[in-house]
Amino acid sequence: MGQCWYILDLDAETTLLNGGKMREFFWDDDLVPDIAKQLRLALFSTRVDELLQGTILDQGGSPFRHLSQELFDLIFDELKHTKRMKGTKFYHRCSFFALAVTCKAVLARARNHVAKLTSALTPQTLAGHRIICVGDYTDPLSDLPPGVLTSEEISDIEDFAEEDDSSPNFLDHMLYRFENPRNIQVWDPHRPAVPRLDDWPDRNDRALGNSIIYPYYSAGRTWALRSLTKHEYVRGDAAWKLCESLPHWDSGGQINKAQLSHFFLINICCSGSPDDHSLRYEGNLGRGRWAGNRLDIIPLDNIAADDEGPWTDVTEETGEIVRQIWEAEYKAFQQRLW
């Protein structure tokens, strides 16, 4: 029958994909891609930086010009915690952002406050979490890559097995603890992830204020999928180029095509039976190089060497596996046409 696969968030203790044959969801346009999108790190203040480009005029007639940064900090902190401005329809967010976009001089001083408030209002993503796709033929803990679980998690699994009078089983324990599948909320990168400021009377000011609420995902930047654990990454532009070079095909109304989410999926799989994946690909998928790693997606130009050393580009290695899977599937599709 073949094994079912589950995508788990070990840090949030949630089930992201609640079981299914690999073939049933591998080409799906929504399931895995929606999970992968949640790895993106929101960029705060990017729109603010765009607005601040150019000269910040010396607005001599503005009373704000004479206020110290310390006083500005007190004002913004107060506005962030004010529930409603008395006698107006403005909620505290409106009053906060209304002041922030008064002029460039004020916006420059408000930059850090805008980033912090927008970050606090933005729903949590999966960025930085340990993500793993586990086959249900993963029985003993020795099937898992070393270092995936903390000592406390291993102890919990062993205690769970003792209570059940069985051998320690990672997946059984996790599915028992992770009661309900996570309801993935995908935030459109071209829409604000926090409530819009619709109470402003002036349309232009409202549009300007709304523009800095976005957790910014610029379409003009190149993004990278990273393993924070292994210090490795996949370049989004190169992955996209490979995916676009592989023809799409219609399989019973579903358009099968390679995409960045496949680079994510094949790297996080783990199973005691790595070649049992129901795809026509003859290699194994149960020894993913990033299984249980901490992952995120950030702009490529934000990747730089740090205290742990340089980052390694694994785009070509991962892309070759994606290409081989696609070739096996596409070959079978063509044979059916013959």
KEMI-590894 format. One record per atom (N, C-alpha, C, O): residue in three letters; x, y, z. Coordinates in pm, whole numbers, plus 50000, padded with zeros to 5 digits. Layout:
BEGIN
ALAXYZ
...
END
This chain:
BEGIN
MET500824987850000
MET500005000050000
MET500865012750000
MET500465023049947
GLY502045011850060
GLY502895023550066
GLY502625031950190
GLY501535031750247
GLN503635039350229
GLN503515047050352
GLN502865060750329
GLN502905066350219
CYS502275065950435
CYS501735079550434
CYS502795088850494
CYS503655084650571
TRP502695101350456
TRP503665111250501
TRP502965122550575
TRP501845126450540
TYR503645127750677
TYR503105138550760
TYR504145149650770
TYR505315146950798
ILE503735161950747
ILE504645173250765
ILE504365179350902
ILE503245183450931
LEU505395179850985
LEU505245184251123
LEU506095196551152
LEU507205197951101
ASP505555205351234
ASP506315216551289
ASP506655212651433
ASP505795213051521
LEU507895208751456
LEU508285203551587
LEU508285214151695
LEU508085211051812
ASP508515226651657
ASP508555237351757
ASP507165241851798
ASP506915243951917
ALA506265243251702
ALA504895247351734
ALA504025235451773
ALA502865237251812
GLU504575223151762
GLU503845210951794
GLU502535210251718
GLU501465208251776
THR502635212051587
THR501445211651502
THR501705202851380
THR502845201251336
THR500625197251327
THR500685189351205
THR500315198451089
THR499205203851085
LEU501235200250997
LEU501005209150883
LEU500345201950767
LEU499565207850692
LEU500665189150752
LEU500005180750651
LEU499715167450718
LEU500625160450761
ASN498425164050726
ASN497985153150813
ASN497875139950737
ASN496795134050732
GLY498965135450680
GLY499005122150621
GLY498515121550477
GLY497565128450440
GLY499175113450398
GLY498795111550259
GLY499935105250184
GLY501095106950222
LYS499635097850077
LYS500685092349993
LYS501415103849925
LYS500805113949890
MET502705102349908
MET503505112949847
MET502925117049712
MET502895128849677
ARG502475107249637
ARG501965110049504
ARG500685118449509
ARG500375125749415
GLU499945117449619
GLU498665124349630
GLU498835139449648
GLU497955147249612
PHE499975143649705
PHE500125158049732
PHE501355164149668
PHE501525176349673
PHE502215156049607
PHE503485161349556
PHE503255172249452
PHE503955182449455
TRP502305170349361
TRP502075180149254
TRP500945189749287
TRP500585198049203
ASP500385188949406
ASP499275197749442
ASP499735212249445
ASP500805215349497
ASP498915221149390
ASP499295235349380
ASP499175242949511
ASP499675254149522
ASP498525237049611
ASP498225244549732
ASP498885238849858
ASP499485246449934
LEU498785225849882
LEU499155220250011
LEU500585223550054
LEU500785230950150
VAL501555218349983
VAL502955220850021
VAL503375235249989
VAL504085241350069
PRO502985240849872
PRO503345254849847
PRO502865264449955
PRO503575273749990
ASP501655262250009
ASP501145270950115
ASP501985269850242
ASP502185279650313
ILE502475257750271
ILE503355255950386
ILE504685263150363
ILE505185270150450
ALA505235261250243
ALA506535267450212
ALA506465282650220
ALA507425289050264
LYS505345288550178
LYS505205303150181
LYS505305308550323
LYS505715319950344
GLN504925300250421
GLN504965304850559
GLN506375305450617
GLN506565309450732
LEU507355301350538
LEU508745302250581
LEU509335316150557
LEU510425319250605
ARG508615324450482
ARG509155337650450
ARG509265346550573
ARG508345347450654
LEU510395353150583
LEU510555363250687
LEU509995376350635
LEU510395381150529
ALA509085382150709
ALA508545395050669
ALA509615405750685
ALA510355405850784
LEU509685414650587
LEU510645425650592
LEU509935438350635
LEU509085443550562
PHE510255443150751
PHE509595455050803
PHE510455467350777
PHE511685466750778
SER509795478450754
SER510425491450729
SER511015492750589
SER511615503050559
THR510875482650504
THR511395483850368
THR510665494850292
THR511295502850223
ARG509345495350305
ARG508565505950242
ARG508915519550304
ARG508955529650235
VAL509155519550434
VAL509555531950500
VAL510865537050442
VAL511015548950416
ASP511805528050421
ASP513095531950365
ASP512935537750225
ASP513635547050187
GLU512005532150148
GLU511745537650014
GLU511225551950023
GLU511635560549946
LEU510315554350117
LEU509745567750133
LEU510795577750181
LEU510685589750153
LEU511795572950252
LEU512815581850308
LEU513945584750210
LEU514845592450242
GLN513915578750093
GLN514965581349995
GLN514925595949952
GLN513855602149943
GLY516085601349925
GLY516165615349888
GLY516415624050011
GLY516715618950119
THR516295636749995
THR516595646250102
THR515425647650198
THR514285649450156
ILE515735646850325
ILE514735649950427
ILE514815664950454
ILE515765669850515
LEU513805672050406
LEU513825686650410
LEU513895691950553
LEU513355686150646
ASP514575702950565
ASP514635709850693
ASP513355718050707
ASP513295729550665
GLN512345711850767
GLN511025718250777
GLN511015727350900
GLN510535723751007
GLY511555739150879
GLY511755748350991
GLY510475752451061
GLY510495755451180
GLY509365752650988
GLY508135756951050
GLY507415746051127
GLY506415748751193
SER507905733851119
SER507225722851186
SER507635722151333
SER508825722451365
PRO506655721151422
PRO507015719951565
PRO507725706751594
PRO508435705751695
PHE507545696551508
PHE508205683751531
PHE509725684951523
PHE510465676951582
ARG510175695051450
ARG511605696851429
ARG512345699151560
ARG513525696051571
HIS511655704551657
HIS512315708451782
HIS512195697651890
HIS512715699452001
LEU511515686451860
LEU511355675951961
LEU512535666451957
LEU513035663151849
SER512965662152073
SER514075652552080
SER513585638552043
SER512385635952046
GLN514515629552010
GLN514145615751978
GLN513535609052100
GLN512625600852087
GLU514035612352218
GLU513495606452341
GLU512025609852359
GLU511225601452401
LEU511655622352327
LEU510265626352340
LEU509405619452232
LEU508275615452258
PHE509965618252112
PHE509255610852008
PHE508995596452052
PHE507905591052031
ASP509985590252114
ASP509825576452159
ASP508685575252259
ASP507895565752255
LEU508605584952350
LEU507525584752449
LEU506155586252382
LEU505205579452419
ILE506075595052283
ILE504805597252213
ILE504365584752138
ILE503205580552148
PHE505295578652064
PHE504945566751988
PHE504605554952080
PHE503685547352051
ASP505325553652189
ASP505015542952284
ASP503615544752342
ASP502885535052362
GLU503245557252370
GLU501915560052424
GLU500835556852322
GLU499815550952356
LEU501065560752196
LEU500065558152092
LEU499885543252066
LEU498795538752033
LYS500955535652081
LYS500855521252057
LYS499975514452160
LYS499425503752134
HIS499835520552277
HIS499065514252384
HIS497745521352412
HIS497015517452503
THR497425531852335
THR496165538852352
THR495075531552276
THR495205529152156
LYS494005528052344
LYS492945520252281
LYS492145528352180
LYS491855523452071
ARG491785540652214
ARG491015548852121
ARG491235563552157
ARG491235567252274
MET491405571752056
MET491555585952082
MET490185592052109
MET489285591252025
LYS490035597952222
LYS488745603052265
LYS488185613252166
LYS488885622352122
GLY486875611652133
GLY486195621152047
GLY486425619051899
GLY485965627151818
THR487115608351858
THR487345605551717
THR487055590851689
THR486825582951781
LYS487065587351562
LYS486865573351524
LYS488195565851514
LYS488215553951484
PHE489295572751539
PHE490595566551516
PHE490905556151623
PHE490835559151743
TYR491255544351581
TYR491815534651673
TYR493275538251694
TYR493825546651623
HIS493905531951792
HIS495275535551826
HIS496225533351710
HIS497185540951695
ARG496005523151626
ARG496895520851514
ARG496815532451415
ARG497835536651359
CYS495615537351393
CYS495455548551300
CYS496215560751349
CYS496915567251271
SER496065563951476
SER496745575751529
SER498255574051524
SER498985583551497
PHE498705562051549
PHE500145559251545
PHE500695561551404
PHE501665568851386
PHE500055555151305
PHE500575556151168
PHE500295569951108
PHE501035574551021
ALA499235576551154
ALA498965589951104
ALA500095599551142
ALA500515607751061
LEU500585598351264
LEU501705606651306
LEU502965602751230
LEU503755611351190
ALA503165589651211
ALA504395584851147
ALA504575590451006
ALA505705593050965
VAL503475592250932
VAL503595596750793
VAL503355611750778
VAL503075616450668
THR503455619150887
THR503265633650882
THR504245640150783
THR503855648450701
CYS505495636350792
CYS506525641550703
CYS507735632350712
CYS507775623550798
LYS508705634450625
LYS509875625750626
LYS510645626450758
LYS511165616450807
ALA510715638450814
ALA511455640050938
ALA510875631451049
ALA511605625151125
VAL509545631151057
VAL508875622951159
VAL509005608151125
VAL509265599951213
LEU508835604850998
LEU508905590750957
LEU510285584950986
LEU510395573251025
ALA511335592950968
ALA512685588250998
ALA512815584751145
ALA513455574851181
ARG512205592951230
ARG512285590251374
ARG511375578851416
ARG511585572551520
ALA510365576151335
ALA509385565751369
ALA509765552051313
ALA509095542151342
ARG510815551451234
ARG511135539251160
ARG511145526851248
ARG510465517051217
ASN511905526951356
ASN512015515151443
ASN510685511751510
ASN510375500051530
HIS509915521951543
HIS508605519651605
HIS507655513051505
HIS506895504151543
VAL507695517451379
VAL506845511551276
VAL507185496851259
VAL506295488451250
ALA508485493751254
ALA508915479851236
ALA508445471051352
ALA507955459951331
LYS508585476051475
LYS508215468151592
LYS506705465851600
LYS506265454751630
LEU505925476351572
LEU504475474851581
LEU503955465851470
LEU503105457251495
THR504445467751348
THR503995459451237
THR504365444851261
THR503595435851231
SER505555442751316
SER505985429151347
SER505085422851452
SER504725411151441
ALA504715430651553
ALA503865425351660
ALA502455422051609
ALA501805413051662
LEU501985429451508
LEU500635427351457
LEU500565416551349
LEU499485412051313
THR501715412351299
THR501755402651191
THR501665388451247
THR502415385151339
PRO500795380051194
PRO500685366251243
PRO502015358851232
PRO502805361251140
GLN502255350051326
GLN503495342451329
GLN503585333151209
GLN502595327051170
THR504765332051151
THR504985322951039
THR505775310751088
THR505995309051208
LEU506195302550995
LEU506985290751029
LEU508485293551025
LEU509285284651053
ALA508865305650992
ALA510285308950976
ALA511075305651102
ALA510705309751212
GLY512165298251085
GLY513025294651197
GLY512585282251272
GLY513255278251367
HIS511475276051231
HIS510995264151300
HIS511635251551243
HIS512105251451129
ARG511645240851324
ARG512105227751278
ARG510955220851205
ARG509925217651264
ILE511145218651075
ILE510105212650992
ILE510605199250939
ILE511745198050896
ILE509725189250941
ILE510095175950894
ILE508895169350829
ILE507765170850876
CYS509135161850721
CYS508095153850655
CYS508435139250685
CYS509415133950633
VAL507615132850767
VAL507925119550818
VAL507015109150755
VAL505795110750752
GLY507635098150705
GLY506865086850657
GLY506455078050774
GLY507185077150873
ASP505285071550764
ASP504835063750880
ASP505535050150891
ASP505155041950974
TYR506555047950808
TYR507425036450829
TYR508675040450906
TYR509685033350906
THR508595051950971
THR509675056651057
THR509375052151198
THR508585058551267
ASP509985041251242
ASP509615035451371
ASP510585039151483
ASP510225047251569
PRO511775033751485
PRO512655036951598
PRO513215051051586
PRO513265056851478
LEU513635056451697
LEU514215069751697
LEU515495070251614
LEU515895080951568
SER516135058651596
SER517365058451518
SER517135061451370
SER518095064151297
ASP515865061151324
ASP515565064851186
ASP515685079851163
ASP515805084351049
LEU515655087551270
LEU515715102151257
LEU517165106851247
LEU518065100451302
PRO517395117951176
PRO518745123551171
PRO519185127651312
PRO518355131951392
PRO520465126451342
PRO520925130351476
PRO520715145251501
PRO520905153451412
GLY520325148451622
GLY520185162451662
GLY518845168651630
GLY518635180451661
VAL517935161151568
VAL516625166951533
VAL515805169751658
VAL515145180051668
LEU515855160451753
LEU515055161851875
LEU515925166351992
LEU517105163151999
THR515315173652082
THR516005177452206
THR515975165652301
THR515215156152283
SER516815166252402
SER516845155352501
SER515505154152573
SER515085143152607
GLU514845165452595
GLU513535165152659
GLU512505158252571
GLU511665150652620
GLU512545160852440
GLU511605154452348
GLU511845139352340
GLU510895131552335
ILE513105135252340
ILE513425120952339
ILE512915114352465
ILE512375103252461
SER513105120952577
SER512635115552704
SER511115114152705
SER510585104252755
ASP510405124052649
ASP508945123352642
ASP508495111452558
ASP507535104452594
ILE509185109052446
ILE508815097852359
ILE509055084652430
ILE508235075452420
GLU510155083452501
GLU510455071152575
GLU509455068852687
GLU509045057452711
ASP509055079652755
ASP508035078252860
ASP506695074152800
ASP505985065952858
PHE506365079852686
PHE505115076452616
PHE505115061652579
PHE504075055052591
ALA506245056352535
ALA506345042252496
ALA506175033152618
ALA505545022652609
GLU506755037252731
GLU506625029152852
GLU505175028152897
GLU504715017552938
GLU504465039352888
GLU503045039252926
GLU502225030152836
GLU501255023952878
ASP502645029552708
ASP501905021652610
ASP502475007552596
ASP501994999552515
ASP503525004652676
ASP504184991552671
ASP504624988152529
ASP504334977252479
SER505324997552464
SER505794995452328
SER507175001652312
SER507685007952405
SER507774999752195
SER509075005952169
SER508865020652132
SER507815024152078
PRO509845029352161
PRO509695043652130
PRO509435046051982
PRO510235041951897
ASN508345052551950
ASN507965055351812
ASN507735070251797
ASN506795075851854
PHE508585076551718
PHE508535091051704
PHE507195095751650
PHE506565104551709
LEU506745090051538
LEU505555095051473
LEU504305092851556
LEU503455101751566
ASP504165081051617
ASP502995078451702
ASP502905088751814
ASP501825093951844
HIS504035091551875
HIS504045101151985
HIS503675115151938
HIS502885122052002
MET504255119351824
MET504005132751776
MET502555134451731
MET501935144751759
LEU502005124551663
LEU500605125551620
LEU499665125351738
LEU498575131051732
TYR500075118851846
TYR499255118851968
TYR499265132552033
TYR498245137452081
ARG500445138852034
ARG500565151952098
ARG500025163052009
ARG499385172352058
PHE500275162051878
PHE499825172351786
PHE498385169251748
PHE498125162651647
GLU497465173951830
GLU496085169151820
GLU495395172751689
GLU494745164151629
ASN495535185051644
ASN494785189351525
ASN495735194851420
ASN496715201451453
PRO495435192251293
PRO496245198151187
PRO496195213251196
PRO495145219051226
ARG497315219551170
ARG497365234151172
ARG496595239751054
ARG496695234850942
ASN495825250051081
ASN495105256950974
ASN496035267350913
ASN496195278250968
ILE496635263950800
ILE497625272750738
ILE496955285350685
ILE496025284650605
GLN497425296750729
GLN496935309550679
GLN498025315650590
GLN499095319350638
VAL497715316650464
VAL498695321850369
VAL498435336650348
VAL497345340550306
TRP499435344750376
TRP499275359150361
TRP499775363450225
TRP500935361050190
ASP498915369750150
ASP499265374850018
ASP500355385450033
ASP500165395050108
PRO501495383949964
PRO502575393649980
PRO502215407649932
PRO502935417149961
HIS501105408949860
HIS500705422049809
HIS499535427849890
HIS498905437549847
ARG499265421950005
ARG498225427350093
ARG498785428350234
ARG499665420550272
PRO498295437850313
PRO498805439050449
PRO498375427250535
PRO497265422250521
ALA499265422750624
ALA498945411650712
ALA498335416350843
ALA498075408350932
VAL498105429450855
VAL497445435050972
VAL496235442850924
VAL496165446450806
PRO495275445651012
PRO494075452750968
PRO494395466050901
PRO495265473450947
ARG493685468850793
ARG493895481550723
ARG493355493150804
ARG492495491550891
LEU493885504850774
LEU493495516850847
LEU492385523950770
LEU492655533450696
ASP491165519350787
ASP490055524350706
ASP489325536350768
ASP488395541650708
ASP489745540450887
ASP489035551250955
ASP489585565150925
ASP489055575150974
TRP490655565950845
TRP491225578950817
TRP490305586750724
TRP489855581250623
PRO490015599350755
PRO489125607250668
PRO489765611050536
PRO489065612450435
ASP491075612650534
ASP491745616750412
ASP492225604450335
ASP493005596450386
ARG491755603050209
ARG492065591250131
ARG493555589950103
ARG494095578850112
ASN494225600750071
ASN495645600150040
ASN496465596150162
ASN497385588050153
ASP496125602150277
ASP496835598450400
ASP496585583750434
ASP497485576850481
ARG495365579250411
ARG495025565350441
ARG495855555750355
ARG496365545750404
ALA495985558950226
ALA496765550550135
ALA498245550450176
ALA498905540050171
LEU498745561950217
LEU500145562950257
LEU500385554850385
LEU501365547550396
GLY499475556450480
GLY499625548950606
GLY499525533950584
GLY500295526350641
ASN498565529750500
ASN498415515450473
ASN499655509650406
ASN499995498050426
SER500335517850326
SER501475512850251
SER502635508750341
SER503465500550300
ILE502725514150462
ILE503845510450549
ILE503465499450648
ILE504275495550731
ILE502235494350638
ILE501815483450726
ILE502275469950673
ILE502415460350749
TYR502515469350544
TYR502825456450481
TYR504075450050542
TYR505075456950562
PRO504035436950570
PRO505275429650590
PRO505805427150449
PRO505315418350378
TYR506775434650409
TYR507085436850268
TYR507775424850201
TYR508785419950250
TYR507215420350089
TYR507835410050006
TYR507965415749866
TYR507025415549787
SER509125420949835
SER509305427449707
SER509465417249595
SER510285408049604
ALA508665418849489
ALA508755409849374
ALA510055411849299
ALA510465403149222
GLY510715423049321
GLY511935425949249
GLY513195420249312
GLY514275421749256
ARG513065413849428
ARG514235408449496
ARG514325393249476
ARG513305386649457
THR515535388049482
THR515745373649472
THR515715367749612
THR516395372649702
TRP514945357149629
TRP514765351049759
TRP515535337849768
TRP515865331849665
ALA515805333549889
ALA516545321049910
ALA515885312950021
ALA515465318350123
LEU515795299949999
LEU515305290450100
LEU516525285450177
LEU517455280050118
ARG516505287350310
ARG517695284250389
ARG517435273450494
ARG516335272150547
SER518495265750521
SER518565257550641
SER519465264850739
SER520675265850718
LEU518875269950847
LEU519665276750949
LEU520525266851024
LEU521565270451080
THR520105254151025
THR520825243751096
THR522095239651022
THR523165238451081
LYS521965237550891
LYS523095232750811
LYS523885244150746
LYS524955241950689
HIS523355256450755
HIS524025267850691
HIS524085265850539
HIS525115268350477
GLU522975261350482
GLU522865258950338
GLU521665266450284
GLU520765270150359
TYR521655268650151
TYR520525275750094
TYR520305271749948
TYR521205266649881
VAL519075274249901
VAL518695272449761
VAL518315286049706
VAL517495293049766
ARG518895290049594
ARG518595302949532
ARG517255302449460
ARG517015293749376
GLY516375311849495
GLY515055311949435
GLY515075314449285
GLY514285308449212
ASP515985323149238
ASP516015326149095
ASP516455314049014
ASP515875311348908
ALA517465306849061
ALA517945294948990
ALA516905283848995
ALA516715276648896
ALA516225282449109
ALA515175272249119
ALA514045275349024
ALA513525266548956
TRP513655288049018
TRP512575292048928
TRP512965289648783
TRP512145285048703
LYS514215292648749
LYS514685290648611
LYS514605275948572
LYS514185272748461
LEU515015267148661
LEU514925252748633
LEU513475248448618
LEU513135241148524
CYS512625252948709
CYS511205248948704
CYS510555253548574
CYS509765246148514
GLU510875265648530
GLU510285270748407
GLU510805263548283
GLU510145263448180
SER511975257548293
SER512535250248179
SER511915236548161
SER512075230348056
LEU511195231648262
LEU510565218548256
LEU509105220248216
LEU508365227348283
PRO508665213848107
PRO507285215548061
PRO506255211348166
PRO506485202348246
HIS505115218148163
HIS503995214548249
HIS503115204748175
HIS503115204348052
TRP502365196748248
TRP501405188048180
TRP500125186648262
TRP500125187748384
ASP499055184248191
ASP497725183148250
ASP497435168648283
ASP497405160148195
SER497215165948411
SER496915152348455
SER495535152148518
SER495375154248638
GLY494545149548435
GLY493175148848485
GLY492665161848541
GLY491965161948642
GLY493015173048476
GLY492545186048522
GLY493505192948616
GLY493305204648648
GLN494535186048663
GLN495545192148749
GLN496805194748669
GLN497325185648603
ILE497295206948673
ILE498515210548601
ILE499715206848687
ILE499935212848792
ASN500475197148642
ASN501665192948715
ASN502875201048669
ASN503185201448550
LYS503535207348762
LYS504705215548728
LYS505655216048848
LYS505235215348963
ALA506925217148816
ALA507925218548921
ALA507885232848975
ALA507655242248900
GLN508105234349106
GLN508115247549167
GLN509015247549291
GLN509495237049334
LEU509225259349348
LEU510165260749460
LEU509785251749577
LEU510655246949649
SER508495249449597
SER508075241049709
SER508625226949700
SER508745220149802
HIS508955222249579
HIS509545208949565
HIS510965208649619
HIS511405198449672
PHE511695219749605
PHE513025220749664
PHE512925219849816
PHE513795214149882
PHE511865225449870
PHE511595224850014
PHE511235210650056
PHE511795205350151
LEU510285204349985
LEU509755191450027
LEU510795180350024
LEU510935172950121
ILE511535179249914
ILE512455167949904
ILE513595169050003
ILE514255159050033
ASN513845180850056
ASN514925182550153
ASN514505179650296
ASN515365178350383
ILE513195178450324
ILE512765176850464
ILE512205162950492
ILE511745160350603
CYS512245153850392
CYS511645140550411
CYS512545131450494
CYS513775132250487
CYS511915122850573
CYS512635113450657
CYS511795100850674
CYS510605101750707
SER512405089150652
SER511665076650668
SER512625065050686
SER513755065250636
GLY512165054750758
GLY512925042450770
GLY512895034450642
GLY513715025450624
SER511945037450552
SER511865031150420
SER511955042250316
SER510935046050257
PRO513145047550293
PRO513305059750213
PRO512905058450067
PRO512615068650003
ASP512865046250012
ASP512515044849871
ASP511035041849850
ASP510605039949737
ASP510255041549959
ASP508815039049950
ASP508095052449953
ASP507675057150059
HIS507945058649834
HIS507345072049828
HIS506255073249722
HIS505715084149704
SER505925062649653
SER504825061749555
SER505035070149430
SER504165070549343
LEU506205077049418
LEU506515084049295
LEU507265074549201
LEU507745064049244
ARG507345078049075
ARG508045069448978
ARG509555071448981
ARG510305064148915
TYR509985081049055
TYR511405083549076
TYR512025071349146
TYR511465066449244
GLU513175066449097
GLU513765054349150
GLU514715056949268
GLU515165047449332
GLY515015069349294
GLY515875072349409
GLY515065072449538
GLY513865070049537
ASN515755075349650
ASN515035075849777
ASN514805090349818
ASN515585099249785
LEU513735092549891
LEU513375105849939
LEU513325106450092
LEU512935116650149
GLY513695095750156
GLY513565095250301
GLY514795098950377
GLY514895096150497
ARG515755105150309
ARG516985109550376
ARG517265124050341
ARG518375127650302
GLY516245132350354
GLY516365146450319
GLY517455153350399
GLY517575151250520
ARG518235161550331
ARG519385167950396
ARG518955178050501
ARG519755181550588
TRP517705182750494
TRP517245192750590
TRP516125187550681
TRP515425195650742
ALA515945174750691
ALA514855169350773
ALA515005173750918
ALA516005170850982
GLY513995180650968
GLY514025185351105
GLY514885197751128
GLY515105201751242
ASN515375203851019
ASN516185216051032
ASN515305228351055
ASN514105228251029
ARG515935238851103
ARG515275251851114
ARG515405258850979
ARG516505260450927
LEU514265262950922
LEU514235268250786
LEU513625282050781
LEU512835285750868
ASP513985289650678
ASP513285302050649
ASP513535305850504
ASP514335299450435
ILE512865316250458
ILE513065321750325
ILE513325336650343
ILE512505343850400
ILE514475341350292
ILE514845355350308
ILE515405360450174
ILE515695352350086
PRO515555373550158
PRO516215378650038
PRO517625373250026
PRO518355372550125
LEU518005369349906
LEU519325363449883
LEU520435372849928
LEU521445368349982
ASP520255385849904
ASP521335395149939
ASP521455397450090
ASP522345404550135
ASN520565391450168
ASN520665392350314
ASN521505380950372
ASN521815380850491
ILE521885371350286
ILE522705360250334
ILE524155364650336
ILE524715369050235
ALA524755363550451
ALA526165367450465
ALA526815358450569
ALA526135353050657
ALA528125356850559
ALA528855348750656
ALA528655354550796
ALA528625366650815
ASP528505345650894
ASP528335350051032
ASP529285342151122
ASP530275336551074
ASP528995341751251
ASP529885335151346
ASP530035320251317
ASP531035314151355
GLU529035314351249
GLU529105300151218
GLU529765297351084
GLU529845285851042
GLY530235307751017
GLY530965305850892
GLY530145309150770
GLY529035314350782
PRO530675306150651
PRO529985309250526
PRO528815300050499
PRO528685289450561
TRP527955304050406
TRP526805296050367
TRP527135288250240
TRP527905292950156
THR526555276250227
THR526815267650112
THR525585267250022
THR524465264850067
ASP525805269749894
ASP524735269549794
ASP524515255049747
ASP525415248949688
VAL523325249549775
VAL523025235649735
VAL521925235349629
VAL521225225349615
THR521785246249555
THR520725247049454
THR520885236249348
THR519915229549314
GLU522085234449295
GLU522285224949187
GLU522035210649233
GLU521415202849161
GLU522505207049352
GLU522305193449403
GLU520815190449422
GLU520325180049380
THR520115199749484
THR518685197749506
THR517935198349375
THR517005190449352
GLY518315207549288
GLY517655208849159
GLY517775196349074
GLY516855193049000
GLU518905189249084
GLU519075176949008
GLU518065166349051
GLU517555158848968
ILE517785165549181
ILE516775156049229
ILE515385160049179
ILE514615151449135
VAL515075173049185
VAL513785177749133
VAL513655174248986
VAL512605169648942
ARG514715176348910
ARG514685173448766
ARG514465158448741
ARG513685154748653
GLN515145149848818
GLN514995135448800
GLN513575130848834
GLN513025122248766
ILE513005136448940
ILE511615133048974
ILE510695137348862
ILE509815129748821
TRP510875149548813
TRP510035154348704
TRP510175145648581
TRP509175142348517
GLU511405141748545
GLU511625133648425
GLU510925120148436
GLU510335115448338
ALA510985113948554
ALA510315100948573
ALA508805102348560
ALA508155093848499
GLU508245112848617
GLU506805114948611
GLU506355118548469
GLU505345113648420
TYR507125127148405
TYR506765131648270
TYR506885120248169
TYR506085119248076
LYS507875111748187
LYS508045100148099
LYS506835091048109
LYS506335086248007
ALA506365088448231
ALA505195080048251
ALA503955086548188
ALA503115079648131
PHE503855099748199
PHE502725106748138
PHE502735105147985
PHE501685102847925
GLN503905106447923
GLN504005104947779
GLN503675090647735
GLN503065088547630
GLN504085080847815
GLN503805066947781
GLN502295064247783
GLN501795056347703
ARG501595070747874
ARG500135069147878
ARG499495074847753
ARG498495069647704
LEU500085085847701
LEU499545091747579
LEU499745082747458
LEU498925082647366
TRP500835075047457
TRP501115065947346
TRP500155054147349
TRP500235045347263
END
